[in-house]
Amino acid sequence: MNLCEYFKDSRNIKKLKDPQLRVQLLKYRKCVIVHTLGVLPKTQHDFSSFGVDMWYQTEMMLCFSVNGVFKEMEGSSQGCVFAFTWTFIATSASYA
């Protein structure tokens, strides 16, 4: 997969200026999140590189980021090493 494929769904506010598109790219609900993760290319992650940063917590919400490195296992970028950061905001089902 070309590296640009990872950026097409990016909500990076430095690059994506359209606020409506940022909202459209937001993933919520379990089945949408699982589907989004499922369509990513096959990868091998270096679990020793993982870092988790919990930066906000209330009784109803938990905000955290996960970062690390991985390499693709198939496609044109096979063997290339990439870094990632995923940000999660989890809410209580009764709050959502």
Residue pairs with C-beta under 8 A, 6 or more apart in sequence:
1 41
1 72
1 75
1 76
1 77
2 76
2 77
3 77
3 82
5 41
6 82
7 15
9 25
9 36
10 16
10 25
11 22
11 25
11 26
13 22
16 22
16 25
27 33
27 36
41 72
41 73
41 74
41 75
42 72
42 73
42 74
43 70
43 71
43 72
43 73
44 70
44 71
44 73
45 68
45 69
45 70
46 68
46 69
46 70
47 68
49 68
49 69
50 66
50 67
50 68
51 66
51 67
51 68
52 64
52 65
52 66
53 64
53 65
53 67
54 62
54 63
54 64
55 63
55 64
55 65
56 62
56 63
57 63
59 92
60 91
60 92
60 95
61 89
61 90
61 91
61 92
61 95
62 88
62 89
62 90
62 91
63 87
63 88
63 89
63 90
64 87
64 88
64 90
65 85
65 86
65 87
65 88
66 85
66 86
66 88
67 83
67 84
67 85
67 86
68 83
68 84
69 81
69 82
69 83
69 84
70 81
70 82
70 84
71 78
71 79
71 80
71 81
71 82
72 78
72 79
72 80
72 82
